[in-house]
Amino acid sequence: MIDVRAFAVQAMWQRSFLRVGVRRFSRQEGYIEPPRAALKHLVSTLNPSLITPADYMDLSGRFGFIFDPGSEGSRRVLRYAVRKPLYIPFPDDTHGFVYYHSQPHISPLAGSVRFRVTQDNAPSSFAHGHDLLSPSGAPWQTLLPQIACRPTFKWLASYLIRDGLVAEELLSRCRDVFRERASIHPNKILFTFDSSFLIDLSSETDLTIAGDTLHTLRLDIFKMGTRVYPWTGSALARFEPSTFPEYAGRRVIHLRFLKVLDPVTPLVDLQTYRGRMQEPREGELFTVSHYGRLPKPWAYDIDASNSKVAAALRALWDYSRTT
């Protein structure tokens, strides 16, 4: 249930937030404290090898933060999450450093701005920290394609160029690759098998496989022989190549449920249900039962079909092996 008092206060302060820089949410009965002063320091760098103790910040309970409180023009604000109509505050113990994340073995288009949670303000603690997670359980991040393609993130792109973390050519490449995408959602874009994504068990899920080109993948496998979806709920999931001996020498993919977000509940009478899809379980592979046989993990041979789904999954396989 939405706390009406909290919402009213939040709405009243919405404009002042952009000037003040932070607002704080108290988890004691939804009470919201008066807005605090702006962060007193600039973010000096997004390069994790150049951070200083002055770049350390505590975002616990805050709705967002401003990179440069004294800047004019564009709103240099990053927020934790939005669950309309309210902003979700950063979790407790969110203290550390904002930085640019990239990995040499993954496409440079997969770079992102993240927040590294550390135990103190010592730069040496960065290596022992962990990346902040979003409410879904995936990394909290702003992807480079978002930064390159959205005018509202032009200021963030300038920070990355200033720090020598990306070149203008890479930003242009992002814009070329993603130019036909009206929206870019971090939890719906896959660069490698390590990329997790959100799925709704009672509807189709549209995903984008990103590399030198984009492939659209419409995932609609949860009806599994029935005209209705047997389960409702949502989860964080991931594709992974099969390691089962029976598929040796073939390019076969499975789907794993990493984390259940909204509870899994049946939409059918389980006493009479004869569909193939078994109940999704956190941490386990998506499992199906073929014609009354013993359940086994769903398996998709990406070379056995010329469908768009197969083409997209072949691209994901290739990107995962070549980056």
Number of C-alpha atoms within 10 A of each C-alpha: 3 9 11 10 12 16 16 11 14 18 13 11 15 12 10 14 21 18 14 17 24 22 25 19 20 12 10 7 8 14 14 17 11 12 16 13 13 18 18 11 15 14 21 15 19 23 16 16 12 12 21 16 13 15 20 21 20 18 22 16 20 24 24 23 24 23 21 18 21 13 11 8 6 11 16 19 20 15 15 21 16 12 7 7 9 15 16 18 20 25 17 12 13 20 21 27 30 24 23 23 21 16 10 8 10 18 18 17 21 21 20 21 19 20 22 25 23 24 14 17 19 15 19 14 15 20 11 10 16 15 21 23 18 14 15 17 17 20 18 22 23 20 20 28 25 22 23 24 22 14 12 15 19 15 16 21 22 16 18 21 13 13 15 12 15 19 15 14 9 15 20 14 16 22 19 15 17 19 12 9 11 7 11 17 13 23 20 17 22 24 23 25 17 12 20 23 23 25 23 17 22 17 18 14 16 14 20 21 22 22 23 14 10 18 21 16 18 14 13 16 15 24 18 17 13 13 8 14 20 24 22 18 17 21 24 21 24 21 21 17 17 19 12 8 7 8 14 10 7 13 18 22 22 18 19 23 22 20 19 20 17 13 11 17 13 14 13 15 9 10 6 7 13 16 22 21 23 18 14 23 16 17 13 14 21 22 20 22 17 15 10 10 9 8 14 13 17 19 18 18 17 20 14 11 11 9 11 13 18 17 17 21 25 20 22 22 21 13 20 19 12 10 14
